[in-house]
């Protein structure tokens, strides 16, 4: 899968992507105004668009499995950001709803995300950011969450 064209450079993309993700996560978690983790903010963003989403749908949107989303919702409920309610039509399913505190924290998370996105894009043209966004999105297609697609070795 390596680009073998004469002008291609080895950019250590796996390493750079991994370090960038870890540094950004740590930096965001260390901000004193942040009342939530980046994962909790992601859940709040989803609920801000569609309150009362099924837990499985929230997990899929956040690229998390059942155990991961369950733990995230548990921690968010303990922080009084969300509440979990049984689905009216399917008693086995659970929906997640924003609390009043969750709505307030969501508003701050949106402001914080806008500032971080501004910092991330500073010094780059819109065209360059479009290419980066397209590249990052392509990773999700090239390496889907469903690992059953890959043969076992």
C-alpha positions, 0 to 999 in steps of 0.5 A: 500500500506504499506510494512508490512514486519517485517523489513520495516521502515516508512521512511516518503517518501512523506515528504522527496520527497517533501522537497528534491524537494523544496530545490533543486528547490530553490537552483537551482533558487538562483544560480547567474549563472542561467539565467533560472528557472529549468522549462525553462531549462527543455524546453531548454533541450527538444528543444535541442533534437528536435527543433521546437517541438509542444507545446503540446509535450513539455508540455507532456514531462515536465508533464505540462498541456496546461495552464502551458506550454503556460505560460512557453513558454510565459515567455521563449519567453519574455526572448528571449530564444525561439520563438513560430511559427504557425505550417505549416500544422496545423494553430491551432498548435504552435511549439517552437524554440530555439533562438540563446540566447536560444542555449547559455543558453542551453549550460550553463544549461547542464553544470550546470545540470551535476554539480548538478547531480554530487552533487546529486549522490556523496557518492552513488554507481552506483547501489544505484543510479540505484535503486533511479532512478528506484524508482522515475521513478516508481512513474510516473507509479503508479501515472499518470498525467491523474487523470481521471484514479482514481474514484472520491470520 
